[in-house]
Amino acid sequence: MSVSTSRLFQFIAPLMVWICLSAQAEPQASSKELSQQNKPTTGISNQRQLLQQARIAIKYGNKKQLKQLKAKLANYPLVPYLDYWAIGKKLRQLPLKDIDRFLAENQGTAVGDWMRIRLLRELGQQRQFQTYLKYFQPEKHKRAALRCYYADALFRHGSKDNADQVTTELWLVGHSQVEECDPVFARWKRNGGLTQEKIWSRHLLALEEDNLELASYIARKMDKPFQQRAALLREVHKSPKLLLNYPRFLQSPEHHREIILHGLHRLAREDAAVAEQAWQRYSASLLFNDKEQANMLRHLARQFARQDDTQGLLQLTKNHTMDDGYSIEWLARQSLRELDWEQVAFWIDRLPLERQQRDRWLYWKARSLEELYGKAQSGAASLLYRKAARERSYYGFLAADTLGQNYSFVDRPAPITPIQVQQMAQHTGLQRARELQAIGELFHARREWSYATREMDHEELLAAGKVASAWGWYHKSIQSVLAADYLDDLELRFPLAFADIVESVSEQVGRQSTPLEPYMIYAVARQESHFSHDAKSRSGALGLMQLLPSTARATAKRAGVRYRRSWDLLSPKTNIALGSFYLSTLLNRFDNNRFLAAAAYNAGPTRVAKWLKETRQRLPHDVWIETIPYSETRNYVQNVLAYTVIYAYRSGTKLQLLKAHEAGNKL
C-alpha cells in the first residue's frame, strides 16, 4: 500500500465504521413516537454521504467542491466539524483569524474546546509562547504537556513566580513527565527553583508508585547527604525487613522518619504480623501524628485481611480502636466462612452505623439471629428482613424470599413530559453526538455527549436519558439516570437492549447447548458494559459481553459462529452470540448453577473450581456467595443474579432469585 493510499484509508476509515454500524440490527426504542420522529431518513443518510465527500474534498484541498458541499449541508449538525477538519489540515500555518472565528462560533462546545487544545499543542511546538498565553485556560487545561508549555510561556512573558509554582506542581509526581517538560525543568533547575527538598520529595513519590527506575534517576540530582538517605530509602524499599535492625534506624529516628514509614508500609505487604510488631517498636520512640497513625493502622488491618491472618487482625482490633469498615466486614465474612454465627453478629454490631443499615448486613444480622436463637428471635429477625426486603437488590430479594413475600421493584418512570423529551432530542450537542456515532466517529461522539450533558440539571439529564434510550444509545441512557441520581426508572436503568438478538441467541443456545434464559444474557451484558457495543477493558476484553479474543475464538469453533478477527466482537450480534454460548458452557460445567457460572464468567472456571474444593460442600449458597475471595467477583455474581430477576420483571415474567437446586445444595 502506497503512503498516499494509506493516508486516504486512515481518512475514510470512519466511513467504513459507519457502514458496519449501519448494517447492524436496529435496537428497539423505549419511546415509539420519539424513535419514529428521529429515525434516520433517506435525507439524513444522504447528508452523511455528503459529509464524507466533503472530508475527501478537504483531504485533497478541493475548496470549490467543499464550498458546494457545505452549502448542501447548511442545516446538518456536523457542519462545524468540516471547519474543524479543514482548519486542522493547515494548522501548522497557524491561521489565527480562521481559528478565532471558529472558537467564537463554537464557544463552550466539544469541537471548540478540542480545536483550542490542538492550537495550544501547535503553538507550544512552535514556541509561540506569547500567543500561547492568549489561548491557554489554566482552570480547564490539565494535560501535562499543555501545562509545561504554559509554565514556559509564563516564565518568558508572564509571572516568574507563577511559572515556578506551575513547574513545581509538574515536578512533584511519582512518574516520568512528558518530554515537553524537559526544557522547563532544565531552566527551572538553572535558576535555582529545583531544591534538594523538592528532589527528595519526588524521589519518595516515585517509590510510593514503585517506580525504582525514576527514583534512581532522580537521586543522581541530589547532593551527597541526600544521596545517602535516598540510597537507604531505596534499600528499604527493596528489602523492608532491614527495618528490623532497630538500632540502625533509631540512632537518629527523626532523620529516618520518612524511610521508616515507607518501609513499614512495604513490610506490611510482605508480612503484616512482622510489620505490626515493628510499628509498635518505632511508634514507642517516634511521635507519629494522628493521620500517620490512622493510615498505618488501616493499612495493617487490610494487609492482615489480604493475607488471611484472622488472628493478627483480631489482635490489632483488640489493641486499637478501629473505624475501618473494610476490615470489620472482612472479619464478619471470615466468621461466616466458619459458620460462627455468634461472631458474625458480634462484628456486624461493630460496623459503622451507616454500614449496619445496608441491606447486606441487615440480612446477615437477621440470619445470625435465626441461627443463634431460632424462633426466640424470629420477631427481631423478621424486622431486619423486612427492612432489607424494601431494596431492589440481591439481598433485598433474598430477604423477600426468606419472608415469602413479593420483590420490591419500585419501578417509577422518570417524571419527564413528552415535550421535554422532544425538546431535548433537538439539543445541538446531542444531535452532533448522534451523527458522530452514526458515521463511526465514536471518540468524538462520546465527547460531544459528555460536553452536552456535563452541566445539565436533574430533569435535563433524565430527558437526555430518554433520548439516548430512544436512539438505541443504551449506555448513555444508563449513565444519564445515574448522573441524575434517579434510580427507579427501570426502563432506562435496565433497557431491553438488542432484544431481537438476545431472544434469537437464547433460543439458538437452547437448541445447541445448555438452555440459557434471555434474562441472564441481559444481566451479564448490563453488568459487563452497560450495553456499550464498543467497550474495551484493560485486559483486552471487547464488546457488549466483554469477551477476550482468545475466548471468542475457542467458543466460535464449538458454537459454529462466524468469527475472523477481534474487530468482529464489536458487532452486537456476534458478541452476544459468542458470549451467550460461552456462558452456556459454564452452566453446563457447573451443573446449571447460575451463580457459579457467573462467578466463572468473571474470575475464570479454574478459580471457581478451586474455591469449591476449598469449601468442601459445607456452606449454604448465600454464605458461599458472600465469602467469594474476590470482592469484584462477589459483587459481580450478586449483581448478575439481581439483574436477571429485574430483566425477567421487565419482560413480564416472575422469576425467583435462586432456583431450587441452586438454593438447596451446599458448596
C-alpha atoms as one frame of an Amber mdcrd trajectory, in Angstrom:
protein
   0.000   0.000   0.000   1.481   3.392  -1.012   1.850   6.221   1.521  -0.884
   8.288  -0.152  -3.238   5.292  -0.270  -2.521   4.552   3.410  -3.355   8.119
   4.417  -6.556   8.060   2.387  -7.527   4.841   4.136  -6.998   6.456   7.541
  -9.064   9.441   6.464 -12.099   7.470   5.258 -11.894   4.765   7.959 -14.807
   6.338   9.884 -16.962   5.816   6.787 -16.118   2.119   6.901 -17.109   2.019
  10.589 -20.369   3.768   9.703 -21.148   1.154   7.078 -20.510  -1.626   9.632
 -22.678   0.075  12.253 -25.463   0.717   9.773 -25.552  -2.969   8.890 -26.309
  -3.946  12.499 -29.832  -4.646  13.696 -31.652  -1.569  14.932 -32.347  -1.778
  18.690 -35.836  -1.233  19.988 -36.610   2.266  21.233 -38.249   2.946  24.541
 -40.477   5.656  23.067 -42.045   4.674  19.751 -43.133   8.190  18.883 -39.730
   9.711  19.562 -37.995   6.848  17.788 -40.104   7.354  14.653 -39.585  11.098
  14.688 -35.810  10.731  14.929 -35.410   7.632  12.802 -32.743   8.224  10.125
 -34.383   9.019   6.806 -33.122   8.877   3.272 -32.353  12.601   3.635 -30.127
  12.176   6.683 -28.383   9.218   5.060 -27.705  11.396   2.031 -26.285  14.125
   4.278 -23.931  11.617   5.896 -22.675  10.617   2.465 -22.212  14.275   1.522
 -20.228  14.779   4.727 -17.845  12.002   3.772 -17.440  13.533   0.307 -16.641
  16.866   1.970 -13.982  15.195   4.105 -12.325  13.836   0.996 -12.505  17.308
  -0.580 -10.704  18.671   2.488  -8.132  15.916   2.200  -7.243  16.908  -1.360
  -7.671  20.652  -0.909 -10.627  20.944  -3.292 -12.017  24.231  -1.931 -14.603
  24.665  -4.689 -16.153  21.258  -4.100 -16.025  21.775  -0.327 -17.915  25.064
  -0.642 -20.597  23.422  -2.767 -20.983  20.543  -0.350 -21.152  22.845   2.686
 -23.985  24.734   1.030 -25.925  21.485   0.697 -25.193  20.660   4.339 -26.212
  24.017   5.785 -28.547  22.588   8.463 -26.631  19.384   9.172 -25.406  19.104
  12.812 -21.819  18.224  11.871 -21.114  21.258   9.668 -18.758  22.699  12.370
 -16.639  19.577  12.022 -15.972  20.422   8.393 -14.375  23.685   9.532 -12.593
  21.788  12.307 -11.125  19.295   9.846 -10.319  21.994   7.259  -8.505  24.214
   9.776  -6.775  21.192  11.264  -5.292  20.353   7.861  -3.466  23.697   7.746
  -2.944  24.148  11.487   0.850  24.357  11.196   0.371  27.613   9.308  -1.439
  29.000  12.383  -4.391  30.624  10.571  -5.317  32.550  13.729  -8.014  34.615
  12.018  -9.888  31.462  10.980  -9.270  29.859  14.365 -10.586  32.894  16.284
 -13.738  32.878  14.189 -14.173  29.147  14.741 -13.647  29.438  18.514 -16.125
  32.312  18.747 -18.766  30.393  16.791 -18.240  27.201  18.793 -17.575  28.535
  22.274 -18.297  26.018  25.041 -18.683  23.082  22.660 -16.637  19.920  22.420
 -15.368  20.725  18.945 -14.460  24.273  20.001 -12.539  23.145  23.062 -10.746
  20.427  21.104  -9.705  22.969  18.464  -8.249  25.125  21.227  -6.274  22.164
  22.566  -4.915  21.352  19.103  -3.934  25.008  18.648  -2.134  25.059  22.012
  -0.163  21.967  21.067   0.894  23.597  17.811   1.785  26.908  19.467   3.835
  25.086  22.082   5.702  23.054  19.485   6.452  26.216  17.503   7.425  28.021
  20.741   4.940  30.829  20.086   4.616  31.436  23.813   3.242  34.968  23.849
   0.369  33.857  21.639   0.067  30.725  23.764  -0.915  32.759  26.833  -3.790
  34.295  24.874  -5.427  30.900  24.287  -4.459  28.895  27.379  -7.153  28.492
  30.063  -5.490  27.458  33.380  -8.715  26.281  35.028  -9.592  23.954  32.130
  -6.353  22.682  30.635  -4.840  19.991  32.881  -2.803  17.952  30.392   0.833
  17.832  31.480   2.201  18.807  28.051  -0.032  21.878  27.819   0.815  22.935
  31.381   4.534  22.597  30.670   4.155  24.902  27.675   2.181  27.201  29.970
   4.991  27.273  32.546   7.445  28.122  29.749   5.139  30.872  28.486   4.738
  32.338  31.981   8.499  32.440  32.518   9.059  34.272  29.258   6.048  36.572
  29.103   4.240  36.438  32.443   4.843  35.988  36.167   8.009  34.085  37.067
   6.532  33.256  40.477   3.523  31.675  38.807   5.851  29.851  36.431   7.740
  28.449  39.426   4.521  27.310  41.098   3.230  25.531  37.976   6.619  23.901
  37.391   6.787  22.684  40.998   3.366  21.050  40.631   4.512  19.356  37.425
   7.713  18.163  39.051   6.171  16.638  42.182   4.756  13.443  40.664   5.791
   9.830  41.044   6.041   9.093  37.325   8.105  10.356  34.409   6.757  13.530
  32.883   6.200  14.117  29.179   9.147  15.302  27.121   7.542  18.729  26.687
   8.506  19.372  30.316  12.247  18.819  29.815  13.127  22.414  28.755  11.019
  23.841  31.588  12.666  21.652  34.217  16.153  22.428  32.843  15.647  26.210
  33.077  13.973  25.855  36.472  16.998  23.971  37.761  19.454  26.552  36.320
  17.530  29.346  38.030  17.582  27.671  41.439  13.967  26.545  41.535  14.860
  22.872  41.998  15.830  22.473  45.661  17.165  19.386  47.390  13.906  19.087
  49.342  11.875  19.005  46.112  14.190  16.383  44.645  13.790  14.277  47.805
  10.003  14.637  47.681   9.838  13.401  44.098  12.186  10.556  44.894   9.790
   9.466  47.656   6.745   9.879  45.389   8.414   7.691  42.760   8.986   4.931
  45.295   5.402   5.191  46.524   4.437   4.360  42.938   7.056   1.587  42.940
   8.997   3.369  40.205  12.541   2.423  41.152  13.982   3.441  37.811  12.733
   7.001  38.152  13.757   7.157  41.811  17.320   6.140  40.939  17.453   8.728
  38.178  16.132  11.466  40.479  18.660  10.566  43.189  21.535  11.448  40.861
  20.442  15.087  41.074  20.878  15.144  44.862  23.761  16.444  46.931  25.788
  13.766  48.712  23.967  13.827  52.112  20.608  13.475  50.362  22.023  10.768
  48.094  22.970   8.685  51.126  19.480   8.973  52.611  17.937   8.233  49.217
  20.116   5.138  48.781  18.988   3.872  52.204  15.353   4.549  51.309  15.696
   2.513  48.109  17.374  -0.297  50.070  14.460  -0.359  52.500  12.008  -0.181
  49.594  13.528  -3.322  48.088  14.185  -5.094  51.418  11.816  -3.679  54.056
  12.973  -6.204  56.667  16.063  -4.027  57.034  13.852  -2.009  59.404  14.094
  -4.860  61.902  17.636  -3.650  62.617  16.161  -1.189  65.099  19.429   0.381
  66.415  20.396   1.399  62.888  17.264   3.481  62.388  16.628   4.621  65.953
  20.032   6.289  66.267  18.550   9.328  64.522  14.838   8.484  64.237  13.657
  11.889  63.033  16.237  11.781  60.259  14.850   8.398  59.188  11.181   9.159
  59.814  10.018   9.042  56.181  12.169   5.988  55.496  10.621   4.170  58.467
   7.042   4.995  57.446   7.612   3.997  53.821   9.376   0.801  54.837   6.657
  -0.209  57.305   4.020   0.112  54.576   6.164  -2.072  52.314   6.860  -4.578
  55.091   3.132  -4.912  55.842   2.531  -6.089  52.281   5.048  -8.887  52.825
   4.200  -9.846  56.407   1.589  -7.863  58.308   2.385  -9.550  61.637   6.069
  -8.626  61.478   5.193  -5.088  60.341   2.772  -4.665  63.251   5.496  -5.584
  65.744   7.921  -3.168  64.072   5.269  -0.451  64.152   4.869  -0.885  67.916
   8.622  -0.586  68.384   9.015   2.529  66.253   5.857   4.265  67.450   7.179
   3.989  71.013  10.176   6.129  70.023   8.690   8.394  67.365   5.712  10.701
  67.863   3.727   9.929  64.728   0.807  12.298  64.214  -2.827  11.196  64.277
  -3.090  10.965  60.497   0.061   8.846  60.213  -1.163   6.517  62.968  -4.628
   6.133  61.445  -3.190   5.451  57.971  -0.755   2.843  59.299  -3.366   1.017
  61.379  -5.789   0.953  58.446  -3.030  -0.335  56.162  -2.025  -3.032  58.642
  -5.638  -4.136  59.051  -6.127  -4.504  55.307  -2.880  -6.397  54.899  -3.862
  -8.812  57.671  -7.108  -9.375  55.775  -5.411  -9.876  52.417  -3.012 -12.355
  53.985  -5.897 -14.261  55.593  -4.383 -13.669  59.044  -7.522 -13.656  61.156
  -5.694 -13.830  64.474  -3.440 -10.942  63.579  -6.378  -8.769  62.612  -8.287
  -9.764  65.748  -5.340  -8.777  67.917  -4.975  -5.479  66.082  -8.637  -4.635
  66.616  -8.292  -5.604  70.280  -5.325  -3.292  70.839  -6.613  -0.343  68.826
  -9.955   1.313  68.188 -10.636   0.569  64.537 -13.080   2.506  62.368 -12.141
   0.709  59.162 -15.371  -0.782  57.843 -13.473  -2.835  55.268 -11.552  -4.789
  57.921 -14.571  -5.346  60.152 -16.576  -6.598  57.172 -13.716  -8.959  56.358
 -13.841 -10.361  59.881 -17.602 -10.798  59.570 -17.079 -12.743  56.327 -14.407
 -14.884  57.920 -16.871 -15.710  60.671 -19.459 -16.570  58.025 -16.984 -18.859
  56.323 -16.548 -20.694  59.620 -20.319 -20.610  60.218 -19.591 -18.918  63.563
 -22.875 -17.054  63.854 -22.102 -15.501  67.219 -19.023 -13.827  65.778 -20.955
 -12.779  62.675 -23.394 -10.855  64.885 -20.521  -9.520  67.003 -18.715  -7.980
  64.035 -21.847  -6.612  62.385 -22.600  -4.736  65.622 -19.149  -3.122  65.398
 -19.579  -1.826  61.887 -20.155   1.921  61.472 -23.891   2.537  61.915 -24.347
   3.535  58.283 -22.965   0.169  57.127 -25.114  -1.762  59.596 -28.196  -0.311
  57.900 -27.245  -1.549  54.444 -29.362  -4.372  53.071 -26.357  -6.733  53.075
 -25.740  -6.520  56.811 -29.405  -6.281  57.736 -29.816  -9.657  56.043 -26.808
 -11.216  57.754 -27.750  -9.880  61.164 -31.191 -11.445  60.726 -29.613 -14.718
  59.553 -27.296 -14.784  62.572 -30.190 -14.176  64.982 -32.137 -17.045  63.416
 -29.165 -19.391  63.549 -28.368 -18.492  67.166 -31.804 -18.238  68.732 -34.309
 -19.721  66.297 -37.906 -18.727  66.969 -36.904 -16.869  70.121 -35.605 -14.037
  67.973 -37.885 -14.535  64.975 -39.588 -11.174  65.536 -36.308  -9.243  65.564
 -35.047 -11.189  62.558 -38.267 -10.564  60.613 -37.980  -6.839  61.266 -34.474
  -6.814  59.814 -35.532  -8.936  56.846 -38.416  -6.538  56.134 -36.040  -3.582
  56.127 -33.708  -5.351  53.705 -36.596  -6.516  51.501 -37.523  -2.917  50.699
 -34.448  -2.742  48.476 -34.333  -3.677  44.805 -31.139  -5.676  45.183 -29.645
  -9.110  45.617 -30.032  -9.042  49.397 -33.415  -7.357  49.158 -34.594 -10.260
  47.004 -33.011 -12.838  49.332 -34.760 -11.275  52.308 -38.085 -11.243  50.452
 -37.671 -14.948  49.629 -36.998 -15.663  53.295 -40.214 -13.872  54.260 -42.161
 -15.415  51.390 -43.186 -12.037  50.010 -43.046 -10.371  46.607 -39.981  -8.495
  45.487 -39.850  -4.721  45.793 -39.057  -3.426  42.293 -40.000   0.215  42.952
 -40.443   0.901  39.248 -41.220   4.609  38.799 -40.743   6.187  35.362 -38.795
   9.430  35.391 -41.156  12.419  35.854 -40.390  13.877  32.419 -43.003  15.070
  29.941 -43.014  14.114  26.237 -42.469  17.794  25.399 -39.268  17.872  27.471
 -38.023  14.763  25.692 -38.898  16.196  22.254 -37.056  19.410  23.064 -34.019
  17.545  24.367 -33.907  15.467  21.186 -33.228  18.697  19.278 -30.316  19.697
  21.536 -27.453  20.619  19.208 -24.816  18.750  21.200 -26.874  15.576  21.347
 -27.646  15.801  17.623 -23.930  16.070  16.922 -23.213  13.111  19.189 -25.801
  11.021  17.374 -24.428  11.844  13.942 -20.839  11.218  15.017 -21.942   7.845
  16.334 -23.677   7.110  13.046 -20.566   7.812  10.938 -18.274   5.803  13.222
 -16.529   8.707  14.994 -17.116   7.057  18.367 -14.495   9.021  20.330 -15.881
  12.350  19.169 -19.442  11.106  19.740 -18.773  10.282  23.386 -17.014  13.590
  23.891 -19.916  15.536  22.384 -22.389  13.734  24.644 -20.256  14.411  27.723
 -19.919  18.093  26.873 -23.620  18.446  26.158 -24.715  16.841  29.423 -21.992
  17.958  31.853 -23.899  20.983  33.191 -27.432  19.655  32.784 -29.726  19.707
  35.796 -31.689  16.756  37.168 -34.636  16.999  34.766 -32.461  17.660  31.729
 -30.339  14.583  32.455 -33.454  12.434  32.705 -34.744  13.826  29.417 -31.348
  13.135  27.846 -31.551   9.582  29.164 -34.940   9.155  27.467 -33.494  10.470
  24.212 -30.479   8.164  24.399 -32.737   5.173  25.018 -34.952   6.049  22.056
 -31.875   6.362  19.857 -30.584   2.958  20.997 -27.602   4.501  22.795 -28.306
   2.467  25.908 -25.085   3.009  27.847 -25.701   6.760  27.685 -29.267   6.347
  28.937 -27.907   4.383  31.904 -25.196   6.962  32.570 -27.713   9.792  32.416
 -30.083   8.361  35.039 -27.126   7.541  37.269 -25.816  11.089  36.905 -29.282
  12.400  37.734 -29.335  10.060  40.763 -32.746   8.759  39.750 -32.573   5.001
  40.149 -36.213   3.981  39.900 -36.860   4.250  36.158 -36.180   0.630  35.287
 -36.814   1.167  31.579 -33.807   3.498  31.482 -31.609   1.702  34.015 -32.286
  -1.778  32.663 -33.123  -1.403  28.973 -34.186  -4.407  26.908 -31.320  -3.639
  24.577 -30.762  -5.567  21.344 -33.893  -7.554  22.213 -34.237  -9.327  18.860
 -30.647 -10.554  19.027 -30.903 -11.648  22.664 -34.127 -13.596  22.118 -32.829
 -15.259  18.967 -29.498 -16.227  20.554 -31.242 -17.570  23.667 -33.349 -19.884
  21.507 -30.358 -20.979  19.458 -28.246 -21.733  22.546 -31.112 -23.766  23.955
 -31.182 -25.910  20.822 -27.419 -26.456  20.659 -26.259 -26.415  24.272 -27.388
 -25.842  27.873 -30.570 -23.712  27.926 -29.890 -20.074  28.741 -32.630 -17.638
  29.716 -32.549 -14.303  27.862 -32.763 -12.529  31.224 -29.319 -13.757  32.190
 -27.879 -12.625  28.851 -29.277  -9.161  29.504 -27.921  -9.228  33.059 -24.382
 -10.148  32.029 -24.269  -7.552  29.230 -25.665  -4.896  31.587 -23.045  -5.720
  34.204 -20.158  -6.038  31.769 -20.553  -2.985  29.531 -23.788  -1.084  30.237
 -24.630  -2.157  26.666 -21.749  -0.260  25.094 -21.024  -2.280  21.951 -17.522
  -0.797  21.535 -16.437  -1.197  25.179 -12.843  -2.320  25.721 -11.260  -3.301
  29.032  -7.628  -3.001  30.087  -7.305  -6.767  29.764  -8.379  -6.575  26.109
 -11.953  -7.834  26.547 -14.269  -6.383  23.913 -17.890  -5.569  23.274 -21.225
  -5.949  24.999 -20.384  -9.113  26.937 -16.665  -8.285  27.283 -15.070 -11.294
  25.636 -11.358 -11.849  25.237 -10.471 -12.584  21.597  -8.923 -15.911  22.672
 -12.153 -16.963  24.417 -14.198 -15.824  21.423 -12.044 -17.816  19.020 -12.342
 -21.026  21.040 -16.089 -20.547  21.565 -16.755 -19.790  17.893 -15.379 -23.163
  16.825 -17.673 -25.034  19.214 -20.746 -22.876  18.584 -20.435 -22.615  14.814
 -20.443 -18.810  14.966 -18.502 -16.981  12.280 -15.516 -15.198  13.825 -12.458
 -13.978  11.952 -10.818 -11.214  13.994 -11.206  -9.296  17.255 -12.976  -6.472
  15.379 -15.948  -8.836  14.986 -16.583  -8.618  18.733 -17.768  -5.014  18.278
 -20.775  -6.364  16.385 -23.657  -6.808  18.876 -24.907  -9.904  17.061 -21.537
 -11.655  17.090 -20.657 -10.598  20.620 -23.972 -11.664  22.143 -23.869 -14.982
  20.301 -20.336 -15.835  21.421 -20.815 -14.510  24.961 -24.031 -16.480  25.383
 -22.567 -19.715  24.066 -19.588 -19.319  26.390 -21.937 -18.683  29.316 -23.897
 -21.825  28.434 -20.697 -23.906  28.532 -20.069 -22.608  32.053 -23.618 -23.502
  33.067 -23.049 -26.991  31.715 -19.759 -27.319  33.598 -21.265 -26.187  36.907
 -24.480 -28.265  36.848 -26.703 -25.442  35.588 -25.888 -23.324  38.640 -26.198
 -19.728  37.501 -24.224 -18.080  40.284 -21.304 -20.460  39.807 -21.431 -19.816
  36.056 -21.493 -16.058  36.664 -18.515 -16.348  39.029 -16.661 -18.355  36.379
 -17.520 -15.804  33.666 -15.858 -13.111  35.788 -12.982 -14.900  37.527 -12.485
 -17.952  35.324 -13.726 -21.537  35.775 -10.424 -22.759  37.236 -10.654 -20.363
  40.180 -14.275 -21.284  40.851 -13.376 -24.983  40.861 -10.583 -24.208  43.340
 -12.942 -22.284  45.635 -15.446 -25.146  45.575 -12.710 -27.586  46.524 -11.685
 -25.410  49.470 -15.206 -25.104  50.894 -15.841 -28.882  50.674 -19.636 -28.738
  50.251 -20.249 -27.374  53.730 -21.503 -23.823  53.063 -25.068 -22.715  52.316
 -25.460 -20.956  48.969 -25.759 -17.444  50.464 -22.670 -17.900  52.651 -20.645
 -19.251  49.723 -21.511 -16.242  47.578 -20.825 -13.746  50.373 -17.398 -15.256
  51.057 -16.122 -15.376  47.475 -12.473 -14.304  47.945 -12.518 -11.616  45.240
 -14.740  -8.644  46.063 -15.106  -7.877  42.355 -16.419 -11.377  41.651 -18.626
 -11.347  44.740 -20.336  -8.127  43.659 -20.460  -9.332  40.070 -22.332 -12.517
  40.992 -24.781 -10.674  43.224 -25.478  -8.069  40.552 -25.989 -10.639  37.795
 -28.464 -12.592  39.921 -30.399  -9.452  40.868 -30.313  -8.079  37.311 -31.630
 -11.409  35.989 -34.697 -11.041  38.223 -35.152  -7.415  37.141 -34.911  -8.313
  33.452 -37.468 -11.064  33.912 -39.754  -8.473  35.539 -39.127  -6.067  32.665
 -40.066  -8.844  30.249 -43.316  -9.549  32.088 -42.103 -12.711  33.816 -41.878
 -13.545  37.507 -38.578 -15.216  38.379 -37.110 -16.375  41.693 -33.667 -15.093
  42.573 -32.414 -18.650  43.076 -33.776 -21.908  41.722 -34.395 -24.893  43.982
 -31.214 -26.754  43.061 -29.127 -23.583  43.474 -30.534 -22.740  46.903 -30.736
 -26.293  48.178 -27.208 -27.577  47.629 -24.260 -26.828  49.880 -20.979 -25.853
  48.343
